[in-house]
């Protein structure tokens, strides 16, 4: 009796993959593609905004005795408190409508510690360089040397960080002595500060372009390789309007030590910082 052997054969079957788009009409495919593109653009835009973030604080920088601490106390409190040359960083909060609460950081102007502003620059949305307009004619080169360091630091920020807005504040306008035909004290103060700083910064730019360095134009031991003075105007001559680091604004201010006084005609409190508050309001509400 014969035994018939039967062998089982295993057959491997690969399932067929059917693209999910097979059942879609051309119109549906087009809409799906557009939706994917829009979604991708939104992700890229959001990522760039997040990576190119902007700070939230106001930095007050500038030479000693320019009035930075007095401005800080006036912005943060109801009056200008008596102050002296500061040797440490002061931080306070000021109310700013419609922004809310704004951090304000006052950096001492002493040459040995003034570069501490660089530690706070990445957190700054605005930088106010405060100048004593009543003495700029006597110490213009020293003030320009300080400002040069600030311009260099701003232009040296990484591409991932948006540069802060820059305001040059001609402070102590109330001490300006002007002729009647010269314009208001604020106008004269701003014009004088702008002219002297442009002249002194141009000297520094020329010294660098001629290979002379800027050590002899500023503080002892100053670096000769700092930049930040590039301008797009004819011949590269330094002008704030042509500065490649961004827009530079000017304003004139003053403060009075003691309690603020109410304007008798308008019935509102005045302290000489209206132009600064206006600039801050416009700067901090820009998205």
VEXFIGU-643350 format. One line per 2 residues: number of its first residue (from 1); for each residue x negated, y, z of C-alpha. Coordinates in nm, 3 decimals. Layout:
N
NUM = X Y Z; ...
END
This chain:
287
1 = 0.000 0.000 0.000; -0.162 0.323 -0.110
3 = -0.162 0.631 0.098; -0.129 0.947 -0.097
5 = -0.326 1.234 0.053; -0.197 1.578 0.009
7 = -0.423 1.879 0.058; -0.287 2.213 0.167
9 = -0.418 2.505 -0.027; -0.433 2.845 0.147
11 = -0.352 3.127 -0.083; -0.469 3.477 0.018
13 = -0.223 3.744 -0.081; -0.324 4.114 -0.067
15 = -0.025 4.341 -0.006; 0.018 4.609 -0.262
17 = -0.020 4.965 -0.133; 0.240 5.194 -0.274
19 = 0.160 5.570 -0.244; 0.429 5.751 -0.050
21 = 0.436 6.016 -0.320; 0.567 5.772 -0.579
23 = 0.921 5.846 -0.480; 0.880 6.222 -0.487
25 = 0.983 6.441 -0.773; 0.733 6.687 -0.929
27 = 0.911 6.974 -0.757; 0.879 6.805 -0.419
29 = 0.509 6.738 -0.479; 0.456 7.103 -0.563
31 = 0.631 7.218 -0.246; 0.434 6.970 -0.037
33 = 0.106 7.092 -0.186; 0.196 7.454 -0.118
35 = 0.288 7.370 0.241; -0.048 7.198 0.294
37 = -0.238 7.493 0.148; -0.049 7.744 0.365
39 = -0.108 7.532 0.674; -0.478 7.508 0.599
41 = -0.505 7.886 0.550; -0.328 7.947 0.882
43 = -0.568 7.714 1.062; -0.872 7.886 0.904
45 = -0.738 8.235 0.985; -0.661 8.144 1.345
47 = -1.003 7.984 1.388; -1.180 8.291 1.252
49 = -0.983 8.525 1.475; -1.060 8.308 1.772
51 = -1.430 8.276 1.690; -1.470 8.644 1.594
53 = -1.323 8.757 1.920; -1.340 9.106 2.057
55 = -1.409 9.215 2.413; -1.160 9.367 2.654
57 = -1.364 9.623 2.851; -1.486 9.980 2.814
59 = -1.860 10.034 2.862; -1.979 10.374 2.980
61 = -2.346 10.418 2.885; -2.579 10.712 2.848
63 = -2.854 10.905 3.028; -2.855 10.976 3.399
65 = -2.660 11.283 3.517; -2.441 11.283 3.206
67 = -2.127 11.235 3.418; -2.047 10.866 3.364
69 = -1.961 10.787 3.726; -1.745 11.100 3.753
71 = -1.557 10.991 3.441; -1.514 10.641 3.586
73 = -1.365 10.769 3.912; -1.135 11.009 3.727
75 = -1.005 10.733 3.499; -0.952 10.489 3.784
77 = -0.827 10.717 4.064; -0.623 11.033 4.111
79 = -0.922 11.263 4.136; -1.288 11.299 4.056
81 = -1.489 11.180 4.352; -1.825 11.337 4.438
83 = -2.101 11.123 4.285; -2.478 11.099 4.260
85 = -2.723 10.930 4.026; -2.621 10.565 4.027
87 = -2.871 10.280 4.041; -2.625 9.995 4.012
89 = -2.349 9.888 3.775; -2.007 10.014 3.881
91 = -1.687 9.841 3.771; -1.331 9.957 3.816
93 = -0.986 9.927 3.659; -0.790 10.205 3.493
95 = -0.425 10.215 3.386; -0.388 10.269 3.012
97 = -0.049 10.292 2.846; 0.065 10.083 2.663
99 = -0.229 9.844 2.708; -0.192 9.793 3.082
101 = -0.501 9.759 3.298; -0.839 9.827 3.136
103 = -1.173 9.719 3.292; -1.429 10.001 3.288
105 = -1.800 9.928 3.341; -2.039 10.213 3.423
107 = -2.403 10.132 3.338; -2.673 10.339 3.514
109 = -2.885 10.555 3.284; -3.215 10.510 3.464
111 = -3.476 10.390 3.209; -3.568 10.086 3.419
113 = -3.216 9.947 3.441; -3.018 10.104 3.157
115 = -3.067 9.800 2.931; -2.833 9.607 3.158
117 = -2.559 9.721 2.923; -2.664 9.438 2.691
119 = -2.539 9.185 2.947; -2.190 9.334 2.918
121 = -2.185 9.420 2.549; -2.019 9.095 2.441
123 = -1.730 9.174 2.678; -1.686 9.530 2.547
125 = -1.418 9.635 2.306; -1.536 9.995 2.321
127 = -1.860 10.173 2.410; -1.861 10.537 2.515
129 = -2.207 10.695 2.504; -2.183 10.990 2.743
131 = -2.400 11.297 2.679; -2.437 11.613 2.885
133 = -2.359 11.866 2.611; -2.492 12.153 2.821
135 = -2.848 12.012 2.836; -2.878 11.823 2.505
137 = -3.086 12.106 2.356; -3.360 12.039 2.612
139 = -3.367 11.660 2.623; -3.243 11.562 2.278
141 = -3.532 11.325 2.201; -3.484 11.131 2.525
143 = -3.109 11.100 2.472; -3.164 10.987 2.112
145 = -3.410 10.723 2.227; -3.146 10.584 2.464
147 = -2.879 10.591 2.193; -3.117 10.416 1.952
149 = -3.127 10.117 2.187; -2.748 10.108 2.197
151 = -2.717 10.122 1.816; -2.975 9.846 1.784
153 = -2.789 9.623 2.030; -2.458 9.672 1.850
155 = -2.604 9.587 1.508; -2.777 9.283 1.659
157 = -2.457 9.116 1.781; -2.396 8.769 1.630
159 = -2.154 8.746 1.337; -1.910 8.556 1.559
161 = -1.848 8.869 1.765; -1.679 9.182 1.638
163 = -1.876 9.499 1.708; -1.720 9.728 1.970
165 = -1.586 10.068 1.873; -1.837 10.346 1.945
167 = -1.754 10.690 2.084; -2.010 10.961 2.153
169 = -1.872 11.170 2.434; -1.990 11.531 2.458
171 = -1.927 11.573 2.829; -1.938 11.885 3.051
173 = -1.786 12.103 2.779; -1.670 12.342 3.049
175 = -2.033 12.443 3.103; -2.082 12.549 2.743
177 = -2.134 12.919 2.680; -2.002 13.012 2.337
179 = -1.935 13.326 2.139; -1.574 13.405 2.059
181 = -1.631 13.341 1.687; -1.810 13.008 1.744
183 = -1.497 12.808 1.816; -1.370 12.637 2.128
185 = -1.618 12.495 2.382; -1.520 12.142 2.280
187 = -1.584 12.210 1.910; -1.919 12.372 1.985
189 = -2.020 12.089 2.219; -1.939 11.817 1.967
191 = -2.115 12.000 1.684; -2.427 12.055 1.895
193 = -2.442 11.694 2.016; -2.391 11.554 1.667
195 = -2.651 11.781 1.505; -2.924 11.725 1.764
197 = -2.878 11.348 1.783; -2.876 11.311 1.404
199 = -3.194 11.514 1.383; -3.373 11.315 1.654
201 = -3.258 10.977 1.525; -3.375 11.072 1.175
203 = -3.719 11.144 1.320; -3.723 10.796 1.467
205 = -3.609 10.641 1.139; -3.882 10.825 0.947
207 = -4.144 10.717 1.198; -4.041 10.354 1.155
209 = -4.022 10.369 0.775; -4.369 10.526 0.767
211 = -4.513 10.245 0.976; -4.588 10.479 1.267
213 = -4.358 10.316 1.521; -4.146 10.504 1.770
215 = -4.349 10.453 2.088; -4.456 10.816 2.094
217 = -4.104 10.947 2.047; -3.945 10.795 2.354
219 = -4.013 10.618 2.679; -4.353 10.471 2.760
221 = -4.383 10.109 2.650; -4.087 10.130 2.413
223 = -4.062 9.858 2.150; -4.151 9.970 1.799
225 = -3.951 9.703 1.616; -3.598 9.804 1.713
227 = -3.365 9.876 1.423; -3.005 9.990 1.406
229 = -3.059 10.315 1.213; -2.972 10.197 0.862
231 = -2.746 10.433 0.670; -2.581 10.409 0.330
233 = -2.624 10.775 0.236; -2.875 10.923 -0.013
235 = -3.231 10.845 0.089; -3.113 10.653 0.392
237 = -3.120 10.975 0.598; -2.953 10.911 0.931
239 = -2.601 11.047 0.950; -2.335 10.910 1.182
241 = -2.085 10.920 0.896; -2.309 10.688 0.691
243 = -2.419 10.451 0.969; -2.392 10.092 0.850
245 = -2.314 9.962 1.198; -1.959 10.095 1.187
247 = -1.755 10.406 1.248; -1.875 10.652 1.512
249 = -1.622 10.885 1.676; -1.683 11.202 1.877
251 = -1.487 11.365 2.157; -1.540 11.643 2.409
253 = -1.459 11.608 2.779; -1.514 11.752 3.125
255 = -1.413 11.667 3.479; -1.385 11.872 3.798
257 = -1.492 11.724 4.130; -1.201 11.709 4.373
259 = -0.827 11.656 4.339; -0.669 11.699 3.999
261 = -0.467 12.014 3.947; -0.128 12.041 3.784
263 = -0.101 12.262 3.482; 0.131 12.543 3.589
265 = 0.290 12.585 3.248; 0.326 12.229 3.134
267 = 0.378 12.065 3.472; 0.140 11.779 3.387
269 = -0.187 11.672 3.540; -0.496 11.774 3.345
271 = -0.852 11.660 3.398; -1.038 11.722 3.071
273 = -1.027 11.356 2.964; -0.720 11.371 2.739
275 = -0.923 11.311 2.420; -1.094 11.009 2.577
277 = -0.764 10.857 2.689; -0.617 10.916 2.343
279 = -0.912 10.743 2.177; -0.893 10.449 2.418
281 = -0.521 10.412 2.356; -0.575 10.395 1.980
283 = -0.877 10.164 2.009; -0.729 9.910 2.247
285 = -0.395 9.877 2.068; -0.559 9.778 1.739
287 = -0.535 9.401 1.688
END
